[in-house]
């Protein structure tokens, strides 16, 4: 009996923390965008001709739920097209690019 109660508490706690982690996945992308300085050019007041996050999220919303298409797009960009000789873009690691792009696809919220 003790193990049933004990196991049930652990199962409930595990579900609780898993549910808390889901919204944090989006937060990770937003926090990463802040850390990488992306808001400087793509934030509320985009710099020059840089598209804002809202515009980018709308452009890539059609890829939502298609992890393979997301990865193909990131791989293509990493080969040069997306980088456009912008230093900040060129310093983005493949993993960071994947996380940021997924955040955009999910709506950049």
C-alpha positions in Angstrom: 0.0 0.0 0.0 2.8 2.4 0.8 4.3 1.9 -2.6 1.1 2.6 -4.4 0.6 5.9 -2.6 4.3 6.7 -3.0 4.3 5.8 -6.7 1.1 7.7 -7.3 2.6 10.8 -5.8 5.7 10.5 -8.0 3.6 10.0 -11.1 1.5 13.0 -10.2 4.5 15.1 -9.6 6.1 14.0 -12.9 3.0 14.9 -14.8 2.8 18.3 -13.1 6.4 19.1 -14.0 6.0 17.9 -17.5 3.0 20.1 -18.0 5.0 23.1 -16.6 7.8 22.4 -19.1 5.7 22.7 -22.2 5.2 26.5 -22.1 8.9 26.8 -21.3 9.9 25.4 -24.6 8.6 28.5 -26.3 10.2 30.7 -23.6 13.5 29.1 -24.4 13.4 30.5 -28.0 12.4 33.9 -26.8 15.1 34.0 -24.2 17.6 32.8 -26.7 16.6 35.6 -29.1 17.2 38.1 -26.3 20.6 36.5 -25.5 21.7 36.5 -29.1 20.6 40.1 -29.6 18.0 39.3 -32.2 15.6 41.8 -30.8 18.0 44.6 -31.8 17.1 44.2 -35.5 14.0 42.1 -35.5 12.1 43.4 -32.4 9.2 45.8 -32.1 11.0 48.4 -34.1 13.0 46.5 -36.8 16.3 48.0 -37.9 16.5 49.0 -41.5 14.9 46.5 -43.8 15.1 43.6 -41.3 11.8 41.8 -40.9 10.2 41.8 -37.5 9.5 38.6 -35.6 5.8 38.9 -36.3 6.4 39.1 -40.0 8.9 36.2 -39.9 6.5 34.0 -37.8 3.7 34.6 -40.3 6.0 33.8 -43.2 7.0 30.4 -41.7 3.7 29.5 -40.0 3.0 26.9 -42.7 5.8 24.7 -41.5 4.3 24.3 -38.0 4.2 20.6 -37.1 6.6 19.6 -39.8 10.0 19.1 -38.0 11.6 17.7 -41.2 10.7 20.8 -43.2 12.0 23.0 -40.4 15.3 21.2 -40.3 15.7 21.3 -44.1 15.1 25.1 -44.0 17.7 25.5 -41.2 20.2 23.4 -43.1 19.7 25.4 -46.3 20.1 28.7 -44.4 23.3 27.4 -42.7 24.7 26.9 -46.2 24.6 30.6 -46.8 21.3 31.9 -48.1 19.9 33.1 -44.8 23.2 34.5 -43.4 23.3 37.3 -46.0 26.8 38.2 -44.7 25.4 39.6 -41.5 27.8 38.9 -38.6 25.1 38.1 -36.1 23.6 35.5 -38.4 27.0 33.9 -39.2 27.7 33.4 -35.5 24.6 31.4 -34.9 25.4 27.7 -34.3 23.3 25.0 -36.0 21.6 24.1 -32.7 20.8 27.8 -32.0 19.5 28.3 -35.5 17.2 25.2 -35.1 15.8 26.5 -31.7 15.3 30.0 -33.0 13.6 28.9 -36.2 11.3 26.5 -34.4 10.3 29.4 -32.1 9.5 31.5 -35.2 7.5 28.7 -36.8 5.5 28.4 -33.5 4.6 32.1 -33.7 7.5 33.8 -31.9 5.6 34.3 -28.7 
